Amino acid sequence: MASPILAAILSFFIPGLGQFYTGQLLKAIALFIMAVIFGYLSIIIIGIPFYLIVWLYSMYDAYVAAQQG
């Protein structure tokens, strides 16, 4: 059984890593790619709120997935 706290901590450092830890490979890849794209767009400011949304969702989803599985 996956630890919800560890899953959230992993996603804190790298969005999608917590999903990878809980076995959600496709979701992990999608979140990581979105984080990279929005991180790059942060250069022109517009990417910052989108990156924060992806980052926070990644932590929340990893925590919930680890609790359920």
Backbone bond lengths (Angstrom), bond angles and torsions (degrees), N, CA, C in turn:
res aa  C-N    CA-C-N  psi(-1)  N-CA   C-N-CA  omega(-1)  CA-C   N-CA-C  phi
1 M - - - 1.462 - - 1.525 109.43 -
2 A 1.295 115.68 134.02 1.465 121.88 -178.28 1.526 110.60 -78.62
3 S 1.313 116.04 145.02 1.462 121.84 178.29 1.534 109.56 -83.23
4 P 1.334 118.20 122.46 1.467 120.07 179.05 1.528 113.31 -60.93
5 I 1.327 116.67 -39.00 1.468 120.29 -179.66 1.529 110.45 -65.60
6 L 1.324 116.44 -45.06 1.462 119.87 179.12 1.527 110.90 -63.31
7 A 1.337 117.37 -40.39 1.464 120.96 178.39 1.526 110.92 -60.58
8 A 1.325 117.02 -43.50 1.472 120.76 178.91 1.527 111.07 -66.63
9 I 1.324 117.21 -39.63 1.469 120.61 179.89 1.529 110.18 -65.43
10 L 1.319 117.19 -41.63 1.468 120.11 178.51 1.526 110.80 -61.30
11 S 1.345 116.61 -41.47 1.465 120.02 178.87 1.520 112.03 -72.52
12 F 1.327 117.12 -22.61 1.465 120.57 175.22 1.530 109.65 -63.10
13 F 1.323 115.88 -43.40 1.459 119.79 -177.42 1.521 113.24 -79.69
14 I 1.341 116.74 -40.86 1.464 120.69 178.92 1.524 107.65 -139.05
15 P 1.335 117.78 110.15 1.463 119.30 179.28 1.535 110.81 -55.63
16 G 1.321 115.88 129.17 1.455 121.46 -179.11 1.521 113.42 100.91
17 L 1.321 117.82 -20.18 1.462 120.50 -178.42 1.533 111.31 -67.95
18 G 1.314 117.51 -34.64 1.460 120.69 176.37 1.521 111.81 -66.46
19 Q 1.322 116.87 -36.41 1.456 120.89 176.93 1.529 109.94 -68.07
20 F 1.311 116.86 -38.39 1.460 121.01 175.85 1.530 109.78 -61.32
21 Y 1.324 116.32 -42.82 1.465 122.56 178.90 1.530 111.45 -61.49
22 T 1.332 117.15 -36.34 1.468 120.18 -179.13 1.531 112.47 -88.66
23 G 1.322 118.24 3.47 1.452 121.90 175.01 1.519 115.64 90.58
24 Q 1.316 118.22 13.50 1.465 122.43 179.22 1.524 109.05 -99.46
25 L 1.319 115.78 75.39 1.460 121.28 -171.23 1.527 113.00 -63.07
26 L 1.325 118.41 -47.90 1.471 120.22 -178.02 1.522 111.76 -64.49
27 K 1.332 116.99 -41.45 1.468 119.97 177.88 1.524 110.17 -64.98
28 A 1.320 117.24 -37.39 1.464 121.51 178.77 1.523 110.71 -61.64
29 I 1.323 116.00 -46.18 1.463 120.50 -179.89 1.527 110.74 -64.02
30 A 1.330 116.58 -43.43 1.473 120.57 -179.67 1.526 111.08 -62.53
31 L 1.326 117.19 -45.95 1.472 119.95 -179.53 1.526 111.04 -65.31
32 F 1.314 117.17 -39.93 1.455 120.09 179.27 1.530 111.27 -64.06
33 I 1.331 116.24 -44.76 1.466 119.97 179.46 1.531 110.89 -63.40
34 M 1.339 117.17 -42.90 1.472 119.82 177.95 1.523 110.51 -62.75
35 A 1.333 117.72 -40.27 1.462 120.59 179.43 1.528 110.85 -63.77
36 V 1.313 117.12 -39.77 1.468 120.41 178.74 1.521 110.33 -65.80
37 I 1.323 116.75 -45.46 1.467 120.28 -179.57 1.524 110.93 -62.61
38 F 1.338 116.85 -48.61 1.465 119.40 -179.11 1.527 111.65 -69.91
39 G 1.326 116.94 -30.35 1.465 119.73 174.14 1.518 110.86 -63.11
40 Y 1.321 115.79 -42.28 1.462 120.47 176.74 1.523 110.73 -64.54
41 L 1.340 117.20 -41.66 1.467 120.54 179.71 1.525 112.61 -69.24
42 S 1.321 117.45 -11.98 1.464 120.64 177.43 1.519 111.42 -64.19
43 I 1.319 115.84 -18.62 1.465 120.22 176.77 1.527 109.61 -59.74
44 I 1.336 116.99 -34.75 1.466 120.24 179.98 1.528 110.98 -106.82
45 I 1.324 117.22 29.78 1.463 126.59 173.49 1.525 114.58 68.72
46 I 1.319 119.61 -39.15 1.460 121.41 -173.34 1.529 112.11 -61.99
47 G 1.314 118.30 -26.63 1.449 120.93 -177.57 1.514 114.88 -76.14
48 I 1.320 118.08 -18.80 1.469 121.13 -175.18 1.524 112.58 -59.62
49 P 1.335 120.44 -52.73 1.470 117.89 -179.44 1.528 112.89 -64.25
50 F 1.330 117.58 -35.43 1.459 120.24 178.81 1.525 111.13 -67.95
51 Y 1.334 116.77 -39.25 1.462 120.42 177.08 1.532 109.92 -62.79
52 L 1.315 116.98 -43.96 1.470 120.38 179.52 1.519 111.40 -61.66
53 I 1.318 117.31 -39.46 1.470 121.05 178.39 1.529 110.22 -63.11
54 V 1.327 116.95 -46.94 1.463 120.85 179.48 1.525 110.35 -62.96
55 W 1.316 117.74 -42.85 1.461 123.39 -179.01 1.530 111.08 -62.34
56 L 1.328 116.87 -48.66 1.461 120.66 -179.99 1.526 111.49 -66.81
57 Y 1.326 117.37 -41.51 1.462 120.34 178.60 1.530 110.37 -63.42
58 S 1.302 116.92 -40.00 1.453 121.25 -179.68 1.528 110.94 -59.62
59 M 1.324 117.25 -44.82 1.467 120.88 178.88 1.525 110.90 -65.24
60 Y 1.323 116.72 -46.28 1.468 121.10 -179.14 1.529 110.78 -62.34
61 D 1.324 116.88 -48.07 1.457 120.84 -177.19 1.531 111.51 -64.78
62 A 1.319 117.68 -39.05 1.467 121.03 178.87 1.526 110.05 -63.67
63 Y 1.327 116.75 -41.22 1.459 121.47 179.69 1.535 110.33 -63.56
64 V 1.320 116.42 -48.20 1.471 120.95 -178.42 1.525 110.68 -65.70
65 A 1.324 118.14 -42.53 1.466 121.50 -179.90 1.530 111.11 -62.96
66 A 1.315 116.72 -38.73 1.471 119.87 179.36 1.524 110.69 -69.13
67 Q 1.312 118.16 -34.73 1.462 121.32 177.39 1.529 111.33 -66.18
68 Q 1.311 116.75 -38.75 1.465 121.53 -176.01 1.523 112.69 -79.63
69 G 1.307 116.43 -25.20 1.440 117.01 -171.00 1.452 115.82 -111.89
